Amino acid sequence: MANIKSAKKRILVAQTRTERNKAIRSKVKTYVKKVNAAIEAGDKAAANEALKAAISEISKAESKGVYHANTASRKVSRLSKAVAAMN
C-alpha cells in the first residue's frame, strides 16, 4: 500500500472506475447477447428491437470512455450486419 496521500487516493479512484467500467462492459455484453439470441431464434422483430437497445448501450459506453470510438463502431457495425443478414 502506498504511503503518500495522493497515491492512496489514486488507488481508490482507480478501483472505483474499474468497477464502474466492468459494470458498463457487462451491461453491453448482455444487450449484445440478446441480439444474438434473437438472431439464433430467427425472430426479426425481436432482433431489430434488441439491436436498437444494444446500439444505445454501446453509444453510452463510448460516451463514458469505456470503449474507444472505433471499438464501439465496430461492435455496432457487426451487430447491424448480422441483423441485416436475416432479412
C-alpha positions in Angstrom: 0.0 0.0 0.0 1.2 3.5 -0.8 2.3 5.9 1.9 1.6 9.1 0.1 -1.9 10.5 0.5 -2.4 11.3 -3.2 -1.2 7.8 -4.2 -3.7 6.3 -1.8 -6.5 8.4 -3.3 -5.4 7.3 -6.9 -5.7 3.7 -5.8 -9.2 4.2 -4.5 -10.3 6.2 -7.6 -8.8 3.6 -10.0 -10.6 0.9 -8.1 -13.9 2.8 -8.3 -13.5 3.5 -12.0 -12.6 -0.2 -12.7 -15.8 -1.4 -11.1 -17.8 1.1 -13.0 -16.2 0.2 -16.3 -16.7 -3.6 -15.6 -20.4 -2.9 -14.9 -20.9 -1.0 -18.1 -19.0 -3.6 -20.2 -21.1 -6.3 -18.6 -24.3 -4.4 -19.5 -23.2 -4.0 -23.1 -22.4 -7.8 -23.3 -25.8 -8.6 -22.0 -27.5 -6.5 -24.7 -25.3 -8.0 -27.4 -26.3 -11.5 -26.2 -29.9 -10.5 -26.5 -29.4 -9.5 -30.1 -27.5 -12.7 -30.9 -30.2 -14.8 -29.2 -32.9 -13.1 -31.3 -30.9 -13.8 -34.4 -30.5 -17.5 -33.5 -34.2 -17.8 -32.8 -34.9 -16.2 -36.2 -37.1 -13.5 -34.8 -36.6 -10.5 -37.0 -38.8 -8.1 -34.9 -37.1 -9.0 -31.7 -33.7 -8.8 -33.3 -34.4 -5.2 -34.5 -35.7 -4.1 -31.1 -32.7 -5.7 -29.4 -30.3 -4.1 -31.9 -31.8 -0.7 -31.2 -31.3 -1.1 -27.4 -27.8 -2.6 -27.9 -26.7 0.3 -30.1 -27.9 2.7 -27.4 -26.0 1.0 -24.7 -22.8 0.8 -26.8 -23.1 4.5 -27.6 -23.5 5.3 -23.9 -20.4 3.2 -23.0 -18.5 5.0 -25.7 -19.5 8.5 -24.4 -18.4 7.5 -20.9 -15.0 6.5 -22.3 -15.4 2.8 -21.5 -15.0 1.9 -25.2 -12.8 3.6 -27.8 -14.9 5.2 -30.7 -13.6 2.7 -33.2 -14.4 -0.3 -31.0 -17.9 0.9 -30.4 -18.4 1.5 -34.2 -17.1 -2.0 -34.9 -19.4 -3.6 -32.5 -22.4 -1.7 -33.9 -21.4 -2.5 -37.4 -21.1 -6.2 -36.8 -24.4 -6.4 -35.0 -26.2 -4.4 -37.7 -24.6 -6.6 -40.4 -25.8 -9.8 -38.6 -29.4 -8.5 -38.2 -29.4 -7.3 -41.8 -28.3 -10.7 -43.0 -31.5 -12.1 -41.5 -33.7 -10.1 -43.9 
